[in-house]
Each structure stands twice: as structure tokens, then as C-alpha cells.
Amino acid sequence: MDLKDWVKAARKHKGWTQLELGEAIGRGKANVGHWENGKHLPPIKMLARISEETGYPLPDLGGVPPTPPAPKSEPPAPPPRFADNHMLTPEQWEQFQAFSIAATSDEKKAIIERYESLKKIAAQVYGVNQGEKK
């Protein structure tokens, strides 16, 4: 398979337009079009990037066996910041995510009410709202 055919096959494998592939790899639609019609050859780095983005195996480049793209890992979402600017630890964030998926709305309401109640008690005991400790 020629490189121009491979670029097109990789793009179609993902169901993308030339513009969408170009955006995914940081190039323009014109670059992708030139590669697909054989006007220019894509740089080796772009072949790897196209393969990574589309999940399409790298082409055989004359005796060098193709290598599958490395699995793409998404960076973890940052823990949320609440109105009072408290942050959750990674363990708390994991528990929060699991709870958000599994809990019913009544359970969520009960936990939120308990949290608000504990905040009020802490404010009274530690003078958080007054800016001084008792």
C-alpha cells in the first residue's frame, strides 16, 4: 500500500474528514489532502501521530515491521474545588466519583445535608466564620 493510500485508509478508518484528521494531528486540511493525493509525503513523525490518533496500524516501510500505536492514556481529571475552596485528596475524589455514579438522589441529598450540618458545627467550634478560635 502506498503512503497516500495509507493516510486515506487511516482517516476513513476513524470516519474523519481531511479537516478532522488535520485538527487531530495539528496540521491543516491542505496537508492531509497533499499527502492523500501523493503531492507530498508525510513526515515519519506524522505517520506515527496519524496511527496514534486513528488507531490504524502503521504502514510497512520496506522491511521494518509495523508497530501498533501505544495506548493513549487520558490525564486524570483534577479534583473539584468547592465554594469554600477546599480540595479533595485523590482518594476522596475517587470515592466521590464512585458515589456520584452509584448513589440515588435521596442518598446524595442526605450526604449534602450532613456535610452542611458538619460545616456549621465546625464554624461554631472553631470560629471559622469569625476568623478566630474559641
C-alpha positions as CSV (number, residue, x, y, z in Angstrom):
1,M,0.0,0.0,0.0
2,D,1.3,3.4,-0.9
3,L,1.7,6.1,1.8
4,K,-1.0,8.2,0.1
5,D,-3.4,5.2,0.3
6,W,-2.5,4.5,3.9
7,V,-3.2,8.1,5.0
8,K,-6.6,8.0,3.4
9,A,-7.3,4.5,4.8
10,A,-6.3,5.6,8.3
11,R,-8.5,8.7,8.1
12,K,-11.5,6.7,6.8
13,H,-10.9,4.0,9.5
14,K,-11.8,6.7,12.0
15,G,-14.6,8.1,9.8
16,W,-13.0,11.6,9.7
17,T,-12.8,14.2,7.1
18,Q,-9.4,15.6,6.0
19,L,-10.1,18.7,8.2
20,E,-10.8,16.5,11.3
21,L,-7.7,14.5,10.8
22,G,-5.7,17.6,10.3
23,E,-7.0,19.1,13.5
24,A,-6.3,15.9,15.4
25,I,-2.6,15.9,14.4
26,G,-2.0,19.6,14.4
27,R,-1.9,20.1,10.6
28,G,-4.2,21.7,8.1
29,K,-6.7,20.1,5.7
30,A,-4.4,21.1,2.8
31,N,-1.5,19.0,4.3
32,V,-3.7,15.9,4.6
33,G,-5.0,16.5,1.0
34,H,-1.5,16.7,-0.4
35,W,-0.5,13.5,1.4
36,E,-3.5,11.7,0.1
37,N,-3.1,12.7,-3.5
38,G,0.7,12.0,-3.4
39,K,1.8,15.6,-3.9
40,H,3.9,15.4,-0.7
41,L,5.0,12.6,1.6
42,P,4.1,13.0,5.3
43,P,7.0,13.1,7.7
44,I,7.7,9.9,9.6
45,K,6.6,11.6,12.9
46,M,3.2,12.4,11.3
47,L,2.7,8.8,10.3
48,A,3.2,7.8,13.9
49,R,0.8,10.6,15.0
50,I,-1.8,9.6,12.4
51,S,-1.6,6.0,13.6
52,E,-1.9,7.0,17.2
53,E,-4.9,9.3,16.6
54,T,-6.8,6.9,14.3
55,G,-5.9,3.6,15.8
56,Y,-4.9,2.4,12.4
57,P,-1.7,0.3,12.2
58,L,1.5,1.9,10.9
59,P,2.3,1.0,7.2
60,D,5.1,-1.4,6.3
61,L,8.1,0.9,5.4
62,G,10.2,-1.5,3.5
63,G,11.1,-4.4,5.7
64,V,10.5,-2.7,9.0
65,P,7.6,-4.4,10.7
66,P,4.8,-2.1,11.6
67,T,4.3,-1.4,15.3
68,P,1.0,-0.8,16.9
69,P,0.4,2.6,18.4
70,A,1.0,3.0,22.1
71,P,-2.2,3.1,24.1
72,K,-3.3,6.6,24.7
73,S,-3.9,7.5,28.3
74,E,-6.1,10.4,29.3
75,P,-4.8,12.6,32.1
76,P,-6.8,12.3,35.3
77,A,-9.4,14.9,35.9
78,P,-8.4,17.4,38.6
79,P,-10.2,17.2,41.9
80,P,-13.1,19.7,42.2
81,R,-12.8,22.9,44.2
82,F,-15.8,23.6,46.3
83,A,-17.2,27.1,47.0
84,D,-15.2,27.3,50.3
85,N,-12.1,26.4,48.2
86,H,-11.5,23.1,49.9
87,M,-9.9,20.4,47.7
88,L,-10.4,16.7,47.9
89,T,-7.5,14.2,48.2
90,P,-7.1,11.8,45.2
91,E,-8.7,9.1,47.4
92,Q,-11.7,11.3,48.3
93,W,-12.1,12.3,44.6
94,E,-12.2,8.6,43.6
95,Q,-14.8,7.9,46.3
96,F,-16.8,10.9,45.2
97,Q,-16.8,9.7,41.6
98,A,-17.9,6.2,42.6
99,F,-20.6,7.7,44.8
100,S,-21.8,10.1,42.1
101,I,-22.4,7.1,39.8
102,A,-23.9,4.7,42.3
103,A,-25.9,6.9,44.8
104,T,-29.6,7.7,44.4
105,S,-30.7,11.3,44.6
106,D,-32.1,10.8,48.2
107,E,-28.7,9.4,49.3
108,K,-27.0,12.4,47.8
109,K,-29.3,14.8,49.5
110,A,-28.8,13.2,52.9
111,I,-25.0,13.4,52.5
112,I,-25.1,17.0,51.4
113,E,-27.3,17.9,54.4
114,R,-24.9,16.1,56.7
115,Y,-22.0,17.9,55.2
116,E,-23.7,21.3,55.7
117,S,-24.5,20.4,59.2
118,L,-20.9,19.4,60.0
119,K,-19.7,22.7,58.4
120,K,-22.0,24.7,60.8
121,I,-20.7,22.8,63.8
122,A,-17.1,23.3,62.8
123,A,-17.7,27.0,62.3
124,Q,-19.2,27.3,65.8
125,V,-16.5,25.2,67.5
126,Y,-13.5,26.7,65.7
127,G,-14.9,30.2,65.0
128,V,-14.2,29.8,61.3
129,N,-16.7,32.4,60.2
130,Q,-15.5,34.9,62.8
131,G,-11.8,34.4,62.0
132,E,-10.8,33.4,65.5
133,K,-10.7,30.2,67.5
134,K,-12.7,29.8,70.6
